[in-house]
């Protein structure tokens, strides 16, 4: 069964994050991801980065993932 900690570990392996939190119940998850990699990318492109990092887990193990993808400057201005 997928856990928030596993998702966080998978993301940390692929993306250099300044801030990363993942919560969830085993099927439905919410993530806040702050990374310089999102600079200049649209919301769709940012989500594609996350989907690529999680690969087949998005098809098989994760039923739903709500994400907030921010650049460091967006994160600081919140």
C-alpha positions in Angstrom: 0.0 0.0 0.0 1.3 3.5 -0.9 2.0 5.9 2.0 2.7 9.6 2.1 6.2 8.8 3.2 6.8 6.6 0.1 5.5 9.3 -2.3 7.7 11.9 -0.6 10.7 9.6 -1.0 10.0 9.0 -4.7 9.6 12.7 -5.3 12.8 13.5 -3.4 14.7 11.0 -5.6 13.7 12.8 -8.8 13.2 16.5 -7.9 15.4 18.9 -5.9 12.8 20.3 -3.5 13.1 23.3 -1.2 9.9 22.2 0.6 7.9 19.0 0.3 4.9 17.7 2.3 2.7 14.8 1.4 -0.4 13.7 3.4 -2.9 11.1 2.6 -4.9 8.0 3.5 -3.3 5.3 1.3 -5.3 6.1 -1.9 -5.9 9.9 -1.9 -3.0 12.2 -1.3 -2.2 15.9 -1.1 1.2 17.3 -1.8 2.9 20.7 -1.6 6.0 20.8 -3.7 8.4 23.8 -3.9 11.2 23.6 -6.4 13.3 25.8 -8.7 12.5 23.2 -11.4 9.0 24.8 -11.8 10.5 28.2 -12.8 9.0 29.3 -16.2 6.6 26.3 -16.3 2.8 26.3 -16.6 0.7 24.5 -14.1 0.2 21.6 -16.6 4.0 21.4 -17.1 4.6 21.4 -13.4 2.2 18.5 -12.9 3.8 16.6 -15.8 7.1 16.8 -13.9 5.4 15.2 -10.9 3.7 12.5 -12.9 7.0 11.7 -14.6 8.7 11.4 -11.2 6.0 9.0 -9.9 5.8 7.0 -13.1 3.6 3.9 -13.0 2.7 4.5 -9.4 0.2 7.1 -10.6 -1.5 4.4 -12.7 -1.5 1.6 -10.2 -1.0 2.7 -6.6 -2.2 6.3 -6.3 -5.8 6.8 -6.9 -5.7 10.6 -6.5 -3.0 13.2 -6.0 -3.9 16.8 -5.4 -0.8 19.0 -5.8 0.3 22.5 -5.2 3.4 23.1 -7.2 5.3 26.3 -6.4 8.5 28.1 -7.2 10.5 29.3 -4.2 9.5 32.9 -4.8 5.8 31.9 -5.1 6.2 29.9 -1.8 7.8 32.9 0.0 5.0 35.3 -1.2 2.2 33.2 0.3 
